[in-house]
Structures are given as structure tokens and as C-alpha cells.
Amino acid sequence: MQAVRFVVFCKFIDLIMKLSDFDFELPAEAIAQKPVEPRDSARLLDCTGGQLADRHIYDLPDLLRPNDLLIVNNTKVIPAQLTGQIGAGKVGITLHKRDDSAIWRAFAKPARKCSAGVEIQFAEGFSATVIERHEKGEITLQFNVAGTQLDEMLLAYGRMPLPPYIKRPEGKDDADDADYQTLFARHSGAVAAPTAGLHFTPQLYDSLQSKGIGIAEVTLHVGAGTFLPVQVETIADHKMHSEWGSVSETVIDSIKSCKAAGGRVICVGTTSLRIMESAYAISGQLAPFTGDTDIFITPGFQFGVADMLLTNFHLPKSTLLMLVSAFSGRAFMLKAYQHAIDTNYRFFSYGDACLLQRQDGI
């Protein structure tokens, strides 16, 4: 299937939205540093029907209906953070998108050391050459090994790329190697977890299926660009980093069957939603898709696939807060977030979740 890259961006017709429109105060103690156990005991803020109800993830089978279909992201996080040497100095590398079997886009810190032609040494027999230095700390690297051999080197010398708000002051926590992967992780390539999927357990999976609720898998290799702050005040000026994804014909058939039976499509996480809406946006209909997407969903976007969304609580001023505001309304989402703060929900990757219903015409 031919890969396609495109941009989709929507904004309010009546006004230009500003970054400050998506800001809120979040206490530092609300940021989860570890997941709860078991995973499906995380809290769930039910925002369906325009009301707020405090529940848990394990309540999900009772909140959905037979013939509903969950869309999950089966990407697998790779150990994408490396520490290398340039001469006598160290440089931190975070891979974010594979361009070829030996070529990766990455963020470097400090990037000023990474001029084109510079070699970065990671270990004996494992190095990379900077092909190009881009803006805002981004570089393109060509490794001295490729394909499965490169994957093996990353497993040996890389670290799990936890978000910067998850603090490990005493160094690497081995528990993160398992905690930061979802039940559905099968296809290696992500450098950030599709965090709504972290809540699923085998018991929850079985309970959903026993209720006649379907589960279909798509792939979006989440990039490190998901952690980058929006640095422009007018959000129309923000540029998204592209990510590779795929939606199979089998998934499309499952969605069509779900809709025909009166079921609802529930995207598990913003990553599943982004790849599904990318596939739909190309032709305005349900169709398979494989390729790069830098879709930017903001208020005013017309959704074509998702009826509901299960997602964690996102950062202030983030593109993901803009996405959920497009899905359920900015004022309503800010109200829901304030309720979550007031009632001690846990935020971000290892935190709790909310269940949203699409509100058209907002």
C-alpha cells in the first residue's frame, strides 16, 4: 500500500484560537509518577452525556454496549534514548521517527555539538553520523548498523523514553520497562506509549469481549514530538511532527460492521483517534491507510470515525488538550479537568483517564 503524507488542520471560523485558551493550573503533586496496580483500577471520569461521574476503568464494560467497537493502538515502545560521546563531551539523543533501516530523526541535547558530519559514539561498534541538523534541536542520524542489528543495539544500550514529567532522580527504574508498554504492544517503533492503552489488563479484555464489545487494532508509532511544547501563541502557526501509522482493511470492515449494527466506535487514546481520522480525511470515507501523518486536530475539526474517546488527562497548552477540546468542547473539557484536579485524579501518562463523547457543531 502506498504511503501518503498529509496535513489536516482546522480552527474556529469565527475566531483565532490562542495557546492561552488551553491553559490551566495543575498542582505538581497531581502528576502520576507510577501507575496504579492493577492497571484497570485507575479512576475513570465518565464525561458522556454532558455530565461528570466518577468511576473506574474496570467499569468500562458496563458503560459500553454490545456491538460497540474499541480501536486500540498496537505500537510498541522502543528504548529510544541514548547517551553518546562527541570527542570528550556527552550528548543525549532521543529518537523520534525512523526514515530508513539505518536513518532516524532525533532530538539532541545539546544540539549545538551535532553539526553535519559529526560522529556520535554510543558503544564499541555502535555509532551514528549526523547527516543534517534541523531547527529546535532536531537532527537526522545515520547509524553504522541497520535493521534488526540496529534494533538489537538499541535494546542493549538504549533506555525507555519516559516523558520529562516522570521523574527518576535515582536513575532508571526497571519497572518502567513493563509499565510503559500496553497489553496490545506488538509492532516496535514508538518512542512514547499510547497511554490510554496502559489501563487494559487481560481480565478487562476478557470482560469486554464477553459483553459483545469488539476490539480492533491499528498502529501509530508515536513520536517524541508529542512531548514538545507548543511555542507559538496562535495555534494555527504550530507545526506537528509526522508519525507513521497503518489502518488495515480488516479494521475498516470491523468499523463498517459496527456502524451497521448500531454500535459506536470508541478510540482508545488520542493516537488511535489520530490515525483513524487521518485515514478518513484522505478521501472523506472509511478506507485502509498506510503512511505518515501530521494531522493537527483543533476545535472546528469535523470527525468522521470516532464516536467516543477514552484518554488520559493531558498537559496544559498541549496539542492533545486541543484535540479533546475539539472532540467534546473546550469549555466542557476545562470544567472536567477542574473537577479532576479538585477530586484528586492522577494526571498524564501514568495517571487516570476520562471517557468522552463526541459533540458535533461545537
DAFENVEN-V741754 format. One record per pair of residues at least 6 apart in sequence whose ideal C-beta (glycine too) atoms are under 7 Angstrom apart, sorted by the first residue. I is the first residue (numbers start at 1). J is the second residue. D is the distance in whole Angstrom. If there is no record, write none. Layout:
I_J_D + I_J_D
This chain:
1_288_6 + 1_290_4 + 3_290_6 + 3_291_4 + 3_292_6 + 4_282_6 + 4_291_4 + 5_242_6 + 5_291_6 + 5_292_4 + 6_282_7 + 6_293_7 + 7_294_5 + 8_281_5 + 8_295_5 + 8_296_7 + 9_296_5 + 10_298_6 + 10_300_4 + 10_301_4 + 11_17_6 + 11_236_5 + 11_298_6 + 11_300_5 + 12_299_6 + 12_300_5 + 13_300_7 + 16_234_6 + 16_236_7 + 17_235_5 + 17_298_7 + 17_299_6 + 18_233_6 + 18_234_6 + 18_235_7 + 19_230_6 + 19_232_7 + 19_233_5 + 19_235_6 + 19_317_5 + 21_330_7 + 22_316_7 + 22_317_5 + 22_321_5 + 22_322_6 + 22_325_7 + 23_316_5 + 23_317_5 + 24_316_5 + 24_334_6 + 24_337_6 + 26_316_6 + 26_341_7 + 26_347_6 + 27_341_7 + 30_341_6 + 30_346_7 + 30_347_5 + 31_165_5 + 31_347_5 + 31_348_6 + 32_346_4 + 32_347_6 + 32_348_6 + 32_350_4 + 32_351_4 + 33_166_6 + 33_167_6 + 33_350_7 + 34_350_6 + 35_179_5 + 35_198_6 + 35_350_5 + 36_42_5 + 38_201_6 + 39_198_6 + 39_199_5 + 39_200_7 + 39_201_5 + 40_57_4 + 40_58_5 + 40_199_6 + 40_200_7 + 40_201_5 + 40_203_7 + 40_204_4 + 41_56_6 + 41_57_7 + 41_58_7 + 42_56_7 + 42_57_5 + 42_199_5 + 42_352_5 + 42_353_6 + 43_54_7 + 43_56_6 + 43_345_6 + 43_352_4 + 44_55_5 + 44_56_5 + 44_57_5 + 44_59_6 + 44_60_7 + 44_352_7 + 44_353_5 + 44_354_7 + 44_355_6 + 45_52_6 + 45_54_7 + 45_336_6 + 45_339_7 + 45_340_6 + 45_345_6 + 45_354_4 + 46_53_4 + 46_55_5 + 46_63_6 + 46_355_5 + 47_328_6 + 47_336_5 + 47_354_5 + 47_355_6 + 47_356_5 + 47_357_7 + 48_355_6 + 48_357_4 + 49_357_7 + 52_336_6 + 52_339_5 + 54_343_7 + 57_199_5 + 57_204_7 + 57_353_6 + 58_204_6 + 60_204_7 + 60_208_7 + 61_207_5 + 61_208_5 + 61_211_5 + 61_213_7 + 63_355_7 + 64_213_5 + 64_266_7 + 65_263_7 + 66_211_6 + 66_212_3 + 66_213_7 + 67_212_6 + 67_258_6 + 67_261_4 + 67_262_6 + 67_263_3 + 68_213_5 + 68_258_7 + 68_263_5 + 68_264_5 + 68_266_6 + 69_214_4 + 69_216_6 + 69_254_6 + 69_255_6 + 69_258_4 + 69_263_6 + 69_265_5 + 69_266_7 + 70_208_7 + 70_213_6 + 70_214_7 + 70_215_5 + 70_266_5 + 70_268_6 + 71_216_5 + 71_218_6 + 71_265_6 + 71_266_7 + 71_267_5 + 71_268_6 + 71_272_5 + 71_276_6 + 72_184_5 + 72_197_6 + 72_215_6 + 72_217_6 + 72_268_5 + 72_272_6 + 73_184_7 + 73_194_4 + 73_197_6 + 73_218_6 + 73_219_7 + 73_220_5 + 73_269_6 + 73_271_5 + 73_272_5 + 74_184_4 + 74_185_7 + 74_186_5 + 74_187_6 + 74_217_4 + 74_219_6 + 75_185_7 + 75_187_6 + 75_189_6 + 75_190_4 + 75_194_6 + 75_219_5 + 75_220_6 + 75_221_5 + 75_222_6 + 76_181_6 + 76_185_4 + 76_186_6 + 76_187_6 + 76_188_5 + 76_190_6 + 77_160_7 + 77_180_6 + 77_181_6 + 77_190_5 + 77_191_7 + 77_192_7 + 77_193_5 + 78_154_6 + 78_188_5 + 78_189_7 + 78_190_7 + 78_191_7 + 79_154_5 + 79_155_6 + 79_158_3 + 79_159_5 + 79_160_6 + 80_94_6 + 80_95_4 + 80_158_6 + 80_161_4 + 80_191_4 + 81_94_5 + 81_158_6 + 81_159_4 + 81_161_5 + 82_93_4 + 82_122_5 + 82_157_6 + 82_158_5 + 83_90_6 + 83_92_6 + 84_91_5 + 84_93_6 + 84_120_4 + 84_121_6 + 84_122_5 + 85_120_7 + 85_121_5 + 86_113_5 + 86_118_6 + 86_120_6 + 89_113_6 + 91_108_6 + 91_109_7 + 91_110_7 + 91_113_6 + 91_114_7 + 91_120_6 + 92_109_4 + 93_106_5 + 93_108_6 + 93_120_7 + 94_106_6 + 94_107_5 + 94_161_6 + 94_191_7 + 94_224_5 + 95_104_5 + 95_106_5 + 95_191_6 + 96_105_6 + 96_106_6 + 96_107_6 + 96_191_5 + 96_223_4 + 96_224_4 + 96_225_6 + 96_241_7 + 97_104_7 + 97_105_4 + 97_223_5 + 97_241_7 + 97_242_7 + 97_243_7 + 98_104_5 + 98_189_7 + 99_105_6 + 101_146_4 + 101_147_5 + 102_142_6 + 102_143_5 + 102_145_7 + 102_146_4 + 102_150_6 + 103_140_7 + 103_141_7 + 103_142_5 + 104_141_5 + 105_138_6 + 105_140_6 + 106_139_6 + 106_141_5 + 107_137_5 + 107_138_6 + 107_224_6 + 108_114_5 + 108_137_6 + 108_139_5 + 109_137_6 + 111_133_7 + 111_137_4 + 111_139_7 + 114_130_5 + 114_133_6 + 114_139_5 + 115_130_7 + 115_133_6 + 116_130_6 + 116_131_6 + 116_132_6 + 116_133_6 + 117_129_7 + 117_130_7 + 118_130_5 + 119_127_6 + 119_129_5 + 120_127_6 + 120_128_5 + 121_127_5 + 122_157_6 + 123_157_5 + 126_145_7 + 126_153_5 + 126_157_6 + 127_144_5 + 128_141_4 + 128_142_6 + 128_143_5 + 128_144_7 + 129_142_5 + 130_139_5 + 130_141_6 + 131_140_4 + 131_141_7 + 131_142_5 + 132_139_7 + 132_140_5 + 133_139_5 + 143_150_5 + 145_153_6 + 151_188_7 + 159_172_6 + 160_176_5 + 160_177_6 + 160_180_5 + 161_191_5 + 161_192_7 + 161_224_7 + 162_168_7 + 162_176_6 + 162_180_7 + 163_227_6 + 163_348_7 + 163_349_5 + 164_227_6 + 165_348_6 + 166_349_6 + 166_350_7 + 180_193_5 + 181_193_7 + 182_193_6 + 182_194_6 + 182_197_3 + 182_198_6 + 182_200_7 + 183_197_7 + 183_200_4 + 183_201_7 + 183_202_7 + 183_205_7 + 184_197_6 + 184_217_6 + 187_219_5 + 189_221_4 + 189_244_7 + 190_221_5 + 190_222_4 + 191_222_7 + 191_223_6 + 191_224_5 + 192_222_4 + 192_224_6 + 192_226_5 + 192_227_7 + 193_349_7 + 194_222_6 + 194_269_5 + 194_271_4 + 194_272_7 + 195_269_7 + 195_312_5 + 195_349_5 + 196_268_5 + 196_269_3 + 196_310_5 + 196_311_5 + 196_312_6 + 196_353_6 + 197_268_6 + 197_269_6 + 199_353_6 + 208_215_7 + 214_254_6 + 214_258_6 + 216_251_5 + 216_254_5 + 218_245_7 + 218_246_7 + 218_247_5 + 218_251_6 + 218_272_6 + 218_275_5 + 218_276_7 + 219_245_6 + 219_246_5 + 220_243_6 + 220_245_4 + 220_271_5 + 220_274_6 + 220_275_4 + 221_243_6 + 221_244_5 + 221_245_7 + 222_243_6 + 222_271_5 + 223_241_5 + 223_243_5 + 225_240_7 + 225_241_3 + 229_317_7 + 230_238_5 + 230_317_6 + 230_318_7 + 230_319_6 + 232_238_5 + 235_298_6 + 235_322_7 + 238_296_7 + 240_294_4 + 240_296_5 + 240_319_7 + 241_294_7 + 242_292_4 + 242_293_6 + 242_294_4 + 243_292_7 + 243_293_6 + 244_292_6 + 245_275_4 + 245_278_7 + 245_293_6 + 246_289_7 + 246_290_4 + 247_275_6 + 247_276_6 + 247_279_4 + 247_288_6 + 247_289_5 + 248_288_6 + 249_288_5 + 252_286_5 + 252_287_6 + 252_288_6 + 255_265_6 + 255_286_6 + 255_305_7 + 256_286_6 + 258_265_6 + 264_307_4 + 264_308_6 + 265_305_6 + 265_306_6 + 265_307_5 + 266_307_7 + 266_308_4 + 266_310_6 + 267_273_4 + 267_276_6 + 267_306_5 + 267_309_5 + 268_310_5 + 269_310_7 + 269_311_6 + 270_311_6 + 270_320_5 + 270_323_5 + 273_306_5 + 273_309_6 + 274_293_7 + 274_295_5 + 274_297_7 + 275_293_7 + 276_305_4 + 276_306_6 + 277_295_6 + 277_297_7 + 277_303_6 + 277_304_6 + 277_305_6 + 277_306_7 + 278_289_6 + 278_293_4 + 278_295_5 + 279_287_6 + 279_289_4 + 280_286_6 + 280_304_4 + 280_305_5 + 281_295_7 + 282_289_7 + 296_319_7 + 297_323_4 + 297_326_5 + 298_322_5 + 298_326_6 + 299_325_5 + 299_326_5 + 299_330_6 + 300_326_7 + 301_326_5 + 303_327_7 + 303_358_6 + 306_358_6 + 307_358_6 + 308_355_7 + 308_356_6 + 308_357_5 + 308_358_7 + 309_327_6 + 309_356_4 + 310_353_6 + 310_355_5 + 311_324_6 + 311_353_6 + 311_354_6 + 311_356_7 + 312_348_6 + 312_349_7 + 312_351_6 + 312_353_5 + 313_337_7 + 313_340_6 + 313_345_6 + 313_347_4 + 313_348_7 + 313_351_6 + 313_352_7 + 313_354_7 + 314_320_4 + 314_321_5 + 314_324_7 + 315_321_7 + 315_348_7 + 324_333_5 + 324_356_6 + 325_333_5 + 327_356_6 + 327_358_6 + 328_356_5 + 328_357_7 + 328_359_5 + 329_359_5 + 329_362_4 + 336_354_6 + 345_351_7 + 345_352_5 + 346_352_5
